[in-house]
């Protein structure tokens, strides 16, 4: 009987602890405080980004620099589907993420944004921490023009919603930015598009996206 009562006490205590953790997370969100986040930076490395590479590396590094102690981040680069590469697996170490950003390079190929998002969402879903109150996000850095994806937008959106992953986009280009695809990915998952126009906008955009991914 004592063992039975002890087991009930432990179970109730565990449930109470989980409920209290969720209450604290909800209160933090309501107060506008930053919540811990597991997120991926999904970065276009196709030929159209050659003149923007320095700016891309800067904005990725600036986003990483905003990470808190409880945040975890991974970096994926992509061109076409065979060139979707996990450059840095989930880590808390900013130095490793900065190194991965500095080592990005431009390659030829037709851009496959949806395939990169799907691959990144699958990795996030399988590997992210699951503690209460933690948010999930993907931050895409691209010009928005998808030329080669096999994945369908509705299927990708369904996966993102099932995994509670919000998409945020940093839309950059030397010329035209293509917003149609990015609009759907962000708006239908609760995210936002940021569009830095020049080098002076990069730091501001990094701070804006970093704040956005950490609030509900």
MARKOLZA-476685 format. One record per residue (C-alpha): x, y, z negated; residue in three letters. Coordinates in nm, 4 decimals. Layout:
<rs>
+----------+----------+----------+------+
:        X :        Y :        Z : resn :
+----------+----------+----------+------+
:        X :        Y :        Z :  Ala :
...
+----------+----------+----------+------+
</rs>
This chain:
<rs>
+----------+----------+----------+------+
:        X :        Y :        Z : resn :
+----------+----------+----------+------+
:   0.0000 :   0.0000 :   0.0000 :  Unk :
:   0.2830 :   0.2404 :  -0.0883 :  Unk :
:   0.4498 :   0.1717 :   0.2455 :  Unk :
:   0.1218 :   0.2366 :   0.4264 :  Unk :
:   0.0703 :   0.5678 :   0.2446 :  Unk :
:   0.4313 :   0.6675 :   0.3152 :  Unk :
:   0.3865 :   0.5928 :   0.6856 :  Unk :
:   0.0724 :   0.8083 :   0.6959 :  Unk :
:   0.2568 :   1.0900 :   0.5179 :  Unk :
:   0.5469 :   1.0756 :   0.7673 :  Unk :
:   0.3070 :   1.0753 :   1.0643 :  Unk :
:   0.1092 :   1.3707 :   0.9280 :  Unk :
:   0.4294 :   1.5592 :   0.8529 :  Unk :
:   0.5605 :   1.4985 :   1.2055 :  Unk :
:   0.2360 :   1.6159 :   1.3607 :  Unk :
:   0.2318 :   1.9208 :   1.1366 :  Unk :
:   0.5884 :   2.0016 :   1.2373 :  Unk :
:   0.5067 :   1.9752 :   1.6065 :  Unk :
:   0.1946 :   2.1860 :   1.5628 :  Unk :
:   0.3908 :   2.4487 :   1.3717 :  Unk :
:   0.6578 :   2.4579 :   1.6434 :  Unk :
:   0.3886 :   2.5169 :   1.9031 :  Unk :
:   0.2296 :   2.7912 :   1.6911 :  Unk :
:   0.5658 :   2.9664 :   1.6626 :  Unk :
:   0.6175 :   2.9383 :   2.0385 :  Unk :
:   0.2701 :   3.0750 :   2.1082 :  Unk :
:   0.3254 :   3.3623 :   1.8654 :  Unk :
:   0.6586 :   3.4433 :   2.0291 :  Unk :
:   0.4932 :   3.4473 :   2.3712 :  Unk :
:   0.2125 :   3.6693 :   2.2446 :  Unk :
:   0.4681 :   3.9099 :   2.0993 :  Unk :
:   0.6539 :   3.9238 :   2.4307 :  Unk :
:   0.9625 :   3.7532 :   2.2882 :  Unk :
:   1.1927 :   3.5484 :   2.5067 :  Unk :
:   1.1305 :   3.1746 :   2.4976 :  Unk :
:   1.3907 :   2.9078 :   2.5753 :  Unk :
:   1.3881 :   2.7993 :   2.9381 :  Unk :
:   1.5123 :   2.5122 :   3.1496 :  Unk :
:   1.5616 :   2.6434 :   3.5001 :  Unk :
:   1.7376 :   2.5879 :   3.8274 :  Unk :
:   1.8985 :   2.8379 :   4.0623 :  Unk :
:   1.8223 :   2.7204 :   4.4178 :  Unk :
:   2.0484 :   2.9167 :   4.6501 :  Unk :
:   2.0403 :   2.9522 :   5.0282 :  Unk :
:   2.3892 :   2.8987 :   5.1737 :  Unk :
:   2.2890 :   2.9045 :   5.5415 :  Unk :
:   2.4620 :   3.1088 :   5.8102 :  Unk :
:   2.2263 :   3.4057 :   5.7817 :  Unk :
:   2.3627 :   3.4614 :   5.4299 :  Unk :
:   2.7254 :   3.4982 :   5.5411 :  Unk :
:   2.7288 :   3.8808 :   5.5118 :  Unk :
:   2.5424 :   3.8558 :   5.1786 :  Unk :
:   2.7523 :   3.5898 :   5.0071 :  Unk :
:   2.9310 :   3.8264 :   4.7677 :  Unk :
:   2.5976 :   3.9794 :   4.6684 :  Unk :
:   2.4420 :   3.6347 :   4.6221 :  Unk :
:   2.7276 :   3.5194 :   4.3991 :  Unk :
:   2.6913 :   3.8374 :   4.1933 :  Unk :
:   2.3180 :   3.8016 :   4.1382 :  Unk :
:   2.3463 :   3.4309 :   4.0475 :  Unk :
:   2.6234 :   3.5129 :   3.7987 :  Unk :
:   2.4227 :   3.8037 :   3.6555 :  Unk :
:   2.1166 :   3.5818 :   3.6024 :  Unk :
:   2.3320 :   3.3204 :   3.4272 :  Unk :
:   2.4895 :   3.5872 :   3.2069 :  Unk :
:   2.1441 :   3.6621 :   3.0616 :  Unk :
:   2.1107 :   3.3036 :   2.9302 :  Unk :
:   2.0417 :   3.2528 :   2.5618 :  Unk :
:   2.1907 :   2.9826 :   2.3431 :  Unk :
:   1.8902 :   2.7507 :   2.3923 :  Unk :
:   1.8629 :   2.7916 :   2.7698 :  Unk :
:   1.9836 :   2.5255 :   3.0113 :  Unk :
:   2.0533 :   2.5836 :   3.3813 :  Unk :
:   2.1477 :   2.3923 :   3.6942 :  Unk :
:   2.2528 :   2.5180 :   4.0385 :  Unk :
:   2.1490 :   2.3750 :   4.3752 :  Unk :
:   2.2702 :   2.5078 :   4.7106 :  Unk :
:   2.1003 :   2.4270 :   5.0377 :  Unk :
:   2.1078 :   2.4693 :   5.4119 :  Unk :
:   1.9263 :   2.1911 :   5.5972 :  Unk :
:   1.7954 :   1.8834 :   5.4167 :  Unk :
:   2.1199 :   1.6786 :   5.4271 :  Unk :
:   2.3012 :   1.9792 :   5.2789 :  Unk :
:   2.0953 :   2.0115 :   4.9615 :  Unk :
:   2.3644 :   1.9808 :   4.6945 :  Unk :
:   2.3519 :   1.9795 :   4.3150 :  Unk :
:   2.6500 :   2.2083 :   4.2512 :  Unk :
:   2.6132 :   2.2093 :   3.8740 :  Unk :
:   2.3965 :   1.9780 :   3.6664 :  Unk :
:   2.2040 :   2.1053 :   3.3629 :  Unk :
:   2.4370 :   2.2809 :   3.1206 :  Unk :
:   2.4456 :   2.5458 :   2.8486 :  Unk :
:   2.7993 :   2.6459 :   2.9477 :  Unk :
:   2.8018 :   2.9784 :   3.1286 :  Unk :
:   3.1622 :   2.9262 :   3.2407 :  Unk :
:   3.0649 :   2.6118 :   3.4342 :  Unk :
:   2.7737 :   2.7919 :   3.5985 :  Unk :
:   2.9920 :   3.0895 :   3.6922 :  Unk :
:   3.2459 :   2.8514 :   3.8470 :  Unk :
:   2.9724 :   2.6819 :   4.0512 :  Unk :
:   2.8514 :   3.0216 :   4.1749 :  Unk :
:   3.2016 :   3.1300 :   4.2721 :  Unk :
:   3.2540 :   2.8069 :   4.4659 :  Unk :
:   2.9497 :   2.8499 :   4.6908 :  Unk :
:   3.0218 :   2.8734 :   5.0627 :  Unk :
:   2.8266 :   2.9258 :   5.3832 :  Unk :
:   2.7511 :   2.6370 :   5.6213 :  Unk :
:   2.5755 :   2.6012 :   5.9527 :  Unk :
:   2.2332 :   2.4409 :   5.9816 :  Unk :
:   1.8603 :   2.5080 :   5.9888 :  Unk :
:   1.7243 :   2.6235 :   5.6525 :  Unk :
:   1.5018 :   2.3796 :   5.4577 :  Unk :
:   1.3555 :   2.5793 :   5.1687 :  Unk :
:   1.0651 :   2.3489 :   5.0788 :  Unk :
:   1.2848 :   2.0396 :   5.0792 :  Unk :
:   1.5309 :   2.2182 :   4.8484 :  Unk :
:   1.2506 :   2.3245 :   4.6139 :  Unk :
:   1.1092 :   1.9717 :   4.6055 :  Unk :
:   1.4494 :   1.8179 :   4.5340 :  Unk :
:   1.5199 :   2.0734 :   4.2619 :  Unk :
:   1.1773 :   2.0237 :   4.1026 :  Unk :
:   1.2356 :   1.6480 :   4.0907 :  Unk :
:   1.5705 :   1.6982 :   3.9177 :  Unk :
:   1.4235 :   1.9474 :   3.6712 :  Unk :
:   1.1300 :   1.7207 :   3.5907 :  Unk :
:   1.3559 :   1.4236 :   3.5167 :  Unk :
:   1.6319 :   1.6018 :   3.3249 :  Unk :
:   1.4956 :   1.9092 :   3.1449 :  Unk :
:   1.4588 :   1.9144 :   2.7676 :  Unk :
:   1.1026 :   1.8648 :   2.6485 :  Unk :
:   1.1009 :   2.0452 :   2.3137 :  Unk :
:   0.7855 :   2.2370 :   2.2301 :  Unk :
:   0.7530 :   2.5898 :   2.3676 :  Unk :
:   1.0256 :   2.5491 :   2.6303 :  Unk :
:   0.9477 :   2.6959 :   2.9724 :  Unk :
:   1.0427 :   2.5563 :   3.3147 :  Unk :
:   1.1307 :   2.7531 :   3.6252 :  Unk :
:   1.3063 :   2.7544 :   3.9592 :  Unk :
:   1.4714 :   3.0720 :   4.0879 :  Unk :
:   1.5111 :   3.0641 :   4.4667 :  Unk :
:   1.7586 :   3.2958 :   4.6371 :  Unk :
:   1.6750 :   3.3072 :   5.0086 :  Unk :
:   1.5440 :   3.5165 :   5.2969 :  Unk :
:   1.2259 :   3.3059 :   5.3021 :  Unk :
:   1.2562 :   3.1594 :   5.6521 :  Unk :
:   1.2053 :   2.7813 :   5.6466 :  Unk :
:   1.3098 :   2.6207 :   5.9745 :  Unk :
:   1.3596 :   2.2532 :   5.9005 :  Unk :
:   1.1741 :   2.1190 :   5.5944 :  Unk :
:   0.9964 :   1.7861 :   5.6129 :  Unk :
:   0.8027 :   1.8559 :   5.2915 :  Unk :
:   0.4577 :   2.0131 :   5.3113 :  Unk :
:   0.3756 :   2.3236 :   5.1087 :  Unk :
:   0.0634 :   2.1735 :   4.9487 :  Unk :
:   0.2562 :   1.8664 :   4.8315 :  Unk :
:   0.5360 :   2.0775 :   4.6870 :  Unk :
:   0.2898 :   2.3052 :   4.5070 :  Unk :
:   0.1086 :   2.0047 :   4.3618 :  Unk :
:   0.4371 :   1.8717 :   4.2217 :  Unk :
:   0.5331 :   2.2087 :   4.0759 :  Unk :
:   0.1976 :   2.2467 :   3.9022 :  Unk :
:   0.2046 :   1.8921 :   3.7651 :  Unk :
:   0.5511 :   1.9583 :   3.6192 :  Unk :
:   0.4540 :   2.3052 :   3.4868 :  Unk :
:   0.7336 :   2.4644 :   3.6899 :  Unk :
:   0.6990 :   2.8282 :   3.7865 :  Unk :
:   0.8805 :   2.9563 :   4.0945 :  Unk :
:   1.0508 :   3.2945 :   4.1102 :  Unk :
:   1.2130 :   3.4223 :   4.4265 :  Unk :
:   1.4966 :   3.6658 :   4.4842 :  Unk :
:   1.4364 :   3.7553 :   4.8483 :  Unk :
:   1.7412 :   3.8921 :   5.0269 :  Unk :
:   1.8376 :   3.9412 :   5.3919 :  Unk :
:   2.0499 :   4.1537 :   5.6208 :  Unk :
:   1.7416 :   4.2042 :   5.8333 :  Unk :
:   1.3869 :   4.0816 :   5.7814 :  Unk :
:   1.2686 :   3.9039 :   5.4680 :  Unk :
:   1.0022 :   3.6387 :   5.5330 :  Unk :
:   0.7592 :   3.6551 :   5.2440 :  Unk :
:   0.4707 :   3.4268 :   5.3487 :  Unk :
:   0.6164 :   3.1034 :   5.2086 :  Unk :
:   0.7640 :   3.2744 :   4.9027 :  Unk :
:   0.4295 :   3.4396 :   4.8269 :  Unk :
:   0.2573 :   3.1022 :   4.8026 :  Unk :
:   0.5319 :   2.9367 :   4.6006 :  Unk :
:   0.5454 :   3.2178 :   4.3466 :  Unk :
:   0.1842 :   3.3296 :   4.3172 :  Unk :
:   0.0370 :   2.9788 :   4.2980 :  Unk :
:   0.2786 :   2.8723 :   4.0231 :  Unk :
:   0.2661 :   3.1923 :   3.8171 :  Unk :
:   0.5957 :   3.3382 :   3.9362 :  Unk :
:   0.7054 :   3.6575 :   4.1104 :  Unk :
:   0.9134 :   3.7780 :   4.4054 :  Unk :
:   1.1997 :   4.0210 :   4.3475 :  Unk :
:   1.3465 :   4.2028 :   4.6468 :  Unk :
:   1.6752 :   4.3839 :   4.5769 :  Unk :
:   1.7377 :   4.6136 :   4.8744 :  Unk :
:   2.1070 :   4.6821 :   4.8223 :  Unk :
:   2.4032 :   4.6220 :   4.5921 :  Unk :
:   2.2759 :   4.8778 :   4.3436 :  Unk :
:   1.9532 :   4.6781 :   4.2959 :  Unk :
:   2.1276 :   4.3480 :   4.2213 :  Unk :
:   2.1911 :   4.3936 :   3.8480 :  Unk :
:   1.8402 :   4.5270 :   3.7890 :  Unk :
:   1.6852 :   4.2340 :   3.9783 :  Unk :
:   1.8890 :   3.9848 :   3.7752 :  Unk :
:   1.7648 :   4.1328 :   3.4480 :  Unk :
:   1.4055 :   4.1411 :   3.5746 :  Unk :
:   1.4010 :   3.7776 :   3.6846 :  Unk :
:   1.5785 :   3.6672 :   3.3656 :  Unk :
:   1.3108 :   3.8351 :   3.1540 :  Unk :
:   1.0286 :   3.6980 :   3.3691 :  Unk :
:   1.1311 :   3.3320 :   3.3485 :  Unk :
:   1.1395 :   3.3502 :   2.9687 :  Unk :
:   0.7913 :   3.4901 :   2.9113 :  Unk :
:   0.4543 :   3.3286 :   2.9777 :  Unk :
+----------+----------+----------+------+
</rs>
